[in-house]
Amino acid sequence: MNNPTANIAYKNIALIACSTQFDPTQVPQVTAILAQHGYQVSCQYLQQTVSDLGYVDTDQARANNLIQALLDPTVEVLWFYRGGGGALNLLPYLHRYKQQLLAIPEKIIVGFSDVTAIHSFLNNDLGWRSIHGVNANNHLEMSSANQQPLPDIAALIAEGITYNNVLPLNLLAQQTASVSGTLIGGNHTLVAATFGTHYQPDFEGKILILEDIGVTFRQLDRYLQQLLFLKECNVKAIIFGQYYSMDPNDEERIMYKTVLQQFAAQYDKPVYYFPFFGHGKYNQPFILGESITLQRNQNSAKLEVTEYAACIQAPFHSK
């Protein structure tokens, strides 16, 4: 299999929608923003015939469109237009084409939220890497709702990522000098929907990222109890992202963090907090399906560790 390499520009992208319906009148603005960042945009796969459930089409039609786009040799990057709901329904269709997809070069997809279901299939069943980052329509309000710069796909592949302000949430994380594993996960609701099913990912040797929005702190507590009760969730570590609303007050931020800390105190693996990815003003990109390392930072004098850990993903390596 051919793998993504640093010598490809990754500027030719195709937009696609596999979840909730979108407003077609906004597409020119979205494509213009992408073009301003040097991307050449195709809307060949950005189709919709709104279904009764408000998805962009029926399950089969959405799956067929996605599979066709994945198999298209002219597509370098498949950028999901928006999230919402419905991507989980496509997993049976994708599995039917698993062998055909395994036979083609690895392809880059970009997206988050409902796109978690597609990431999971690509990472766990095909062994592909993918980018957990903003959906294309998140940049309609660059100065207000979303302040995260569009990810530079080629730079992510060539340079990897480093975030230095990841907070250890439990004693295990505070005492762990370094932990590494393959990164998986995304939206908590989508990940939890696979628990106990044929589509539950293999957690062995993995580091799991989780984020969500629109869940109360009591609902989050229930989600976290489910993690504690799982029979098989042998992850190396968990990194929690943002769960509070887009414009939270101090009380809301503290409340959600407290719920996460209570879970972390009971969990037998290192747990970290990085509320700069997810459904917020900032959604820092991660490379799913690729190795990630969390290591304790040291201060500039190299005298002692700081309260933060660094999160590091090296450039894409050949598989």
C-alpha positions as CSV (number, residue, x, y, z in Angstrom):
1,M,0.0,0.0,0.0
2,N,1.2,3.5,-0.8
3,N,1.2,5.8,2.3
4,P,0.9,9.6,2.7
5,T,4.2,11.3,2.3
6,A,5.6,14.7,3.0
7,N,6.4,15.4,-0.7
8,I,2.7,15.6,-1.6
9,A,1.1,19.1,-1.5
10,Y,-2.2,17.8,-0.2
11,K,-3.9,20.9,-1.7
12,N,-6.5,19.1,-3.8
13,I,-9.5,18.4,-1.6
14,A,-13.0,17.1,-2.1
15,L,-15.8,18.2,0.1
16,I,-18.3,15.5,1.2
17,A,-21.3,15.4,3.5
18,C,-22.4,12.1,5.1
19,S,-24.4,13.3,8.1
20,T,-27.0,16.1,8.8
21,Q,-28.2,18.2,5.9
22,F,-26.4,21.4,5.1
23,D,-27.3,24.8,3.7
24,P,-26.2,24.8,0.1
25,T,-26.3,28.6,-0.1
26,Q,-23.3,28.7,2.3
27,V,-21.1,26.4,0.2
28,P,-19.6,29.2,-2.0
29,Q,-18.4,31.0,1.2
30,V,-16.9,27.8,2.6
31,T,-15.0,27.0,-0.7
32,A,-13.8,30.6,-0.8
33,I,-12.3,30.3,2.7
34,L,-10.6,27.0,1.7
35,A,-9.3,28.6,-1.5
36,Q,-7.8,31.5,0.5
37,H,-5.7,28.9,2.4
38,G,-4.4,27.6,-0.9
39,Y,-6.7,24.6,-1.3
40,Q,-8.2,23.6,-4.6
41,V,-11.7,22.4,-3.8
42,S,-14.0,20.0,-5.6
43,C,-17.7,19.7,-4.7
44,Q,-18.2,16.6,-6.8
45,Y,-19.2,14.5,-3.8
46,L,-21.0,17.3,-1.9
47,Q,-24.5,16.1,-2.7
48,Q,-27.8,16.0,-0.9
49,T,-31.3,14.9,-1.3
50,V,-32.6,15.5,2.2
51,S,-34.0,12.4,3.9
52,D,-37.0,12.1,6.3
53,L,-34.5,12.2,9.2
54,G,-32.8,15.3,7.9
55,Y,-29.7,13.6,6.7
56,V,-28.1,14.5,3.3
57,D,-29.6,11.4,1.8
58,T,-30.6,7.8,2.6
59,D,-28.1,5.6,4.4
60,Q,-27.3,3.6,1.3
61,A,-26.9,6.7,-1.0
62,R,-24.6,8.4,1.6
63,A,-22.6,5.3,1.9
64,N,-22.3,4.8,-1.8
65,N,-21.2,8.4,-2.2
66,L,-18.6,8.0,0.5
67,I,-17.2,4.8,-0.8
68,Q,-17.0,6.2,-4.4
69,A,-15.0,9.2,-3.0
70,L,-12.7,7.0,-1.0
71,L,-12.0,4.9,-4.1
72,D,-11.5,7.9,-6.4
73,P,-7.7,8.0,-7.2
74,T,-7.9,11.8,-8.0
75,V,-8.9,12.7,-4.4
76,E,-6.0,13.4,-2.1
77,V,-8.0,14.8,0.8
78,L,-11.6,14.1,1.7
79,W,-12.8,17.0,3.9
80,F,-16.2,16.5,5.6
81,Y,-18.5,19.5,5.3
82,R,-20.3,19.1,8.6
83,G,-21.2,16.7,11.4
84,G,-24.6,16.2,13.0
85,G,-25.9,12.6,12.9
86,G,-26.1,9.6,10.6
87,A,-22.5,8.6,10.0
88,L,-22.7,5.7,12.4
89,N,-25.4,4.1,10.1
90,L,-22.8,3.8,7.3
91,L,-20.5,1.3,9.1
92,P,-22.2,-1.8,7.7
93,Y,-21.9,-0.5,4.1
94,L,-18.2,0.4,4.6
95,H,-17.4,-3.0,6.0
96,R,-18.9,-4.6,2.8
97,Y,-16.2,-2.7,0.8
98,K,-13.4,-3.4,3.3
99,Q,-11.3,-5.5,0.9
100,Q,-11.6,-3.1,-2.0
101,L,-10.5,-0.2,0.3
102,L,-7.6,-2.2,1.7
103,A,-6.3,-2.6,-1.8
104,I,-6.0,1.1,-2.5
105,P,-3.5,3.8,-1.3
106,E,-4.2,5.3,2.1
107,K,-6.3,8.5,1.8
108,I,-6.5,11.5,4.2
109,I,-9.9,12.5,5.6
110,V,-10.5,15.6,7.8
111,G,-13.4,16.1,10.2
112,F,-14.7,15.6,13.7
113,S,-17.9,15.2,15.7
114,D,-20.2,12.8,13.7
115,V,-17.2,12.0,11.5
116,T,-15.8,10.0,14.4
117,A,-17.7,6.9,13.1
118,I,-15.8,7.2,9.7
119,H,-12.5,7.8,11.5
120,S,-13.1,4.7,13.6
121,F,-13.6,2.5,10.5
122,L,-10.5,3.9,8.7
123,N,-8.3,3.7,11.7
124,N,-9.3,0.3,13.1
125,D,-10.3,-1.7,10.0
126,L,-8.1,-0.2,7.3
127,G,-5.2,0.9,9.4
128,W,-5.3,4.4,7.8
129,R,-4.3,7.6,9.5
130,S,-6.8,10.5,9.5
131,I,-7.1,14.0,10.8
132,H,-9.4,14.9,13.7
133,G,-9.9,18.6,12.9
134,V,-12.5,21.2,12.0
135,N,-15.3,20.4,9.5
136,A,-15.3,22.6,6.4
137,N,-18.3,24.6,7.5
138,N,-16.8,25.5,10.9
139,H,-15.1,28.5,9.3
140,L,-18.2,30.5,8.4
141,E,-17.7,32.7,11.4
142,M,-13.9,33.0,11.7
143,S,-14.0,35.9,14.0
144,S,-16.5,34.6,16.5
145,A,-17.7,31.0,16.9
146,N,-14.6,29.3,15.5
147,Q,-11.1,30.8,16.0
148,Q,-9.1,27.8,15.1
149,P,-7.0,28.2,11.9
150,L,-7.7,25.8,9.2
151,P,-5.2,22.9,9.5
152,D,-2.4,22.7,7.0
153,I,-2.6,19.1,5.9
154,A,0.8,18.9,4.3
155,A,2.4,20.5,7.4
156,L,0.7,18.1,9.8
157,I,2.0,15.1,7.7
158,A,5.5,16.5,7.4
159,E,5.9,18.0,10.9
160,G,3.5,16.2,13.2
161,I,2.1,18.1,16.2
162,T,3.2,19.2,19.7
163,Y,1.0,20.6,22.4
164,N,2.7,21.6,25.7
165,N,-0.3,22.4,27.9
166,V,-1.9,19.0,28.5
167,L,-3.0,18.7,32.1
168,P,-2.6,15.4,34.0
169,L,-5.9,14.7,35.8
170,N,-4.9,11.8,38.1
171,L,-2.0,10.7,40.2
172,L,-1.0,8.1,37.6
173,A,-0.7,10.7,34.9
174,Q,1.3,13.0,37.3
175,Q,3.7,10.1,38.1
176,T,4.0,8.9,34.5
177,A,7.2,10.2,32.8
178,S,6.0,9.1,29.4
179,V,3.3,7.0,27.8
180,S,2.8,6.2,24.1
181,G,0.2,4.4,22.0
182,T,-1.8,4.7,18.8
183,L,-4.3,7.5,19.0
184,I,-8.0,6.7,18.4
185,G,-11.4,8.2,19.4
186,G,-13.1,11.5,18.9
187,N,-16.7,12.4,19.8
188,H,-17.7,10.6,23.0
189,T,-21.3,9.9,22.0
190,L,-20.1,8.2,18.8
191,V,-17.4,6.2,20.5
192,A,-19.8,5.1,23.2
193,A,-22.4,4.1,20.6
194,T,-20.0,1.3,19.5
195,F,-19.4,-0.2,22.9
196,G,-20.5,-3.8,23.0
197,T,-21.1,-4.0,19.2
198,H,-19.2,-5.4,16.3
199,Y,-17.8,-2.0,15.7
200,Q,-16.2,-1.4,19.1
201,P,-12.5,-0.5,18.4
202,D,-9.6,-2.6,19.7
203,F,-8.4,-0.5,22.7
204,E,-5.2,-2.6,23.3
205,G,-2.2,-0.3,23.2
206,K,-4.3,2.7,22.3
207,I,-4.5,6.2,23.7
208,L,-8.1,7.5,23.5
209,I,-9.3,11.0,22.9
210,L,-12.8,12.0,23.9
211,E,-14.9,15.2,23.6
212,D,-18.5,16.2,23.4
213,I,-21.0,19.0,23.5
214,G,-24.7,19.2,24.5
215,V,-24.4,16.8,27.4
216,T,-25.1,17.9,30.9
217,F,-22.5,17.2,33.6
218,R,-24.8,14.5,35.0
219,Q,-25.0,12.9,31.5
220,L,-21.2,13.1,31.3
221,D,-20.9,11.4,34.7
222,R,-23.1,8.6,33.3
223,Y,-20.9,8.3,30.2
224,L,-17.9,8.1,32.4
225,Q,-19.4,5.4,34.7
226,Q,-19.9,3.4,31.5
227,L,-16.2,3.6,30.8
228,L,-15.5,2.4,34.3
229,F,-17.9,-0.6,33.8
230,L,-16.6,-1.7,30.4
231,K,-15.3,-5.2,30.4
232,E,-12.6,-4.5,27.9
233,C,-11.1,-1.1,27.6
234,N,-7.4,-1.7,28.0
235,V,-6.3,1.7,26.8
236,K,-2.8,3.1,27.6
237,A,-4.3,6.5,28.6
238,I,-7.3,8.9,28.0
239,I,-7.2,12.5,26.9
240,F,-10.4,14.5,27.5
241,G,-11.2,17.5,25.4
242,Q,-13.9,20.1,25.7
243,Y,-17.3,19.2,27.0
244,Y,-18.7,22.6,28.0
245,S,-20.5,25.0,25.8
246,M,-19.0,27.3,23.2
247,D,-19.1,30.3,25.6
248,P,-18.9,28.9,29.1
249,N,-18.8,30.8,32.3
250,D,-16.2,29.9,35.0
251,E,-18.8,27.8,36.9
252,E,-19.5,25.7,33.9
253,R,-15.9,25.0,33.1
254,I,-15.2,24.1,36.7
255,M,-18.2,21.8,36.9
256,Y,-17.3,19.7,33.8
257,K,-13.6,19.5,34.9
258,T,-14.7,18.3,38.3
259,V,-16.7,15.5,36.8
260,L,-13.7,14.5,34.7
261,Q,-11.4,14.6,37.7
262,Q,-13.7,12.4,39.8
263,F,-13.6,9.8,37.0
264,A,-9.8,10.1,36.7
265,A,-9.4,9.5,40.4
266,Q,-11.2,6.1,40.0
267,Y,-9.6,5.1,36.7
268,D,-6.6,2.8,36.7
269,K,-4.8,4.4,33.7
270,P,-3.3,7.9,33.2
271,V,-6.0,10.5,32.4
272,Y,-5.2,13.9,30.9
273,Y,-7.2,17.1,30.1
274,F,-6.8,19.3,27.0
275,P,-9.9,21.4,26.4
276,F,-8.6,22.8,23.2
277,F,-10.1,20.2,20.9
278,G,-13.7,19.5,20.3
279,H,-16.8,21.6,19.8
280,G,-15.3,24.9,20.9
281,K,-13.7,28.1,19.6
282,Y,-10.4,26.1,19.3
283,N,-10.2,22.6,17.8
284,Q,-6.6,21.7,17.7
285,P,-6.0,18.9,15.1
286,F,-4.8,15.4,16.0
287,I,-3.6,12.6,13.8
288,L,-5.8,9.5,14.5
289,G,-4.4,6.1,13.8
290,E,-0.8,7.4,14.4
291,S,1.4,7.0,17.4
292,I,1.2,9.6,20.1
293,T,3.4,10.3,23.2
294,L,2.5,12.1,26.4
295,Q,5.4,13.1,28.5
296,R,5.9,15.3,31.5
297,N,7.3,18.8,30.8
298,Q,10.3,20.3,32.5
299,N,10.9,23.9,33.2
300,S,13.5,25.9,31.3
301,A,16.1,25.4,34.0
302,K,15.6,21.6,33.7
303,L,15.3,21.5,37.5
304,E,11.8,20.0,38.0
305,V,8.8,18.9,36.1
306,T,5.9,21.4,35.6
307,E,2.2,20.7,36.1
308,Y,1.7,20.1,32.4
309,A,2.6,17.3,30.0
310,A,3.5,17.6,26.3
311,C,1.5,15.7,23.7
312,I,3.7,14.8,20.7
313,Q,2.9,13.2,17.3
314,A,5.8,12.7,15.0
315,P,5.5,13.1,11.2
316,F,3.7,10.3,9.3
317,H,5.8,7.2,9.1
318,S,5.6,4.5,6.5
319,K,3.6,1.4,7.5
